[in-house]
Amino acid sequence: MKQPSAKFTPFARDPMNDVNWTEVMTTYDESQAEVIKIALAEEDIPCTIENAHQGGFTGVFQARVLVPENFVHAAKKLLESHKET
């Protein structure tokens, strides 16, 4: 298993970092978002999850899976290949 790249930053909007994070997927399943993050990291694709709990007691959870702009194509290709399996 490949280790995540040293270029990874856990912050989607770090003002000290010039990385342009781009959304490649949105899910309402926190576990799915974490599995996707691991799959991307195994392919050396930096990834972070931006999440928002909405509605207080409604339990609605939305996670945005973000990758650096220059990894969008590779990330989407990986996500597509996982949909087919």
N, C-alpha and C positions, 0 to 999 in steps of 0.2 A: 504494500500500500504506500502510495506517495505521501510525503509530508506536505502540509500547506506551505505555500511560498512565503518567503520572508517579507515580500512586498505587501502582505495583507495588513489592513488596518480595520479595527472593529467599528469604526465610527463612520456612518454614512455621510455626515456633513462636518467633517473635521476642518475648521478654518485654516489650520496649519498645513493642510494637505491639498495638493492640486489635483487630486483624483476626481474625475467626473463620474460619480456613481449613477448607474442606469438600471431602472427596473426591468427585470426579465420575466417576472411572474408575480402574481398575487394569489394568496391562498387564505382560506379561513381555518386551516388546520395547522396548528403550531408544530405538531410532530412532522408533518409533511415538509414544512419549511426547513426544519433541522436536518431531515434526511437529504433534502436537496442541497443544503449547504455542505454537508459532508461529501456528497457525490461530486460537487464542483471542486472542493478542496483536493479530492483525490486526483483530479485532472489538472491540478495547479492553477485553478481559476479562483482568484480571490473573490470572496463573497461576504456580504453582511446581510442581516435581516433587520428590517425596520418594522416594528410592530406597533399596533395601536389597539388598546382595549377600548371598545366603544360601547356606549349605552349603559354604563354602570352595571346594573344587575342583570342585564339581558344576556351577558356571557358572550357577546359577539367579539371575536378576535380576528383581526386582519393582519397578515404578515406580507410585507413587500420584500421580495428577494432581489437584492441589488448586486451588481458586479461593475467593475470599472468599464468605462465606455469601450476601451479597446479589447475587451473580452466578451462583449455582447454576442457576437456571431458564434463563438465557440460555446458559450453557455446555452444559447438557444438550440444549437445543434445537439448538445448533450441532452437537454430537456426533451427534445423531439424524439431522440433515440430511446429514451426511457418510457415515453408514452406508448411506443410500439411494442414494448415487451410486457 
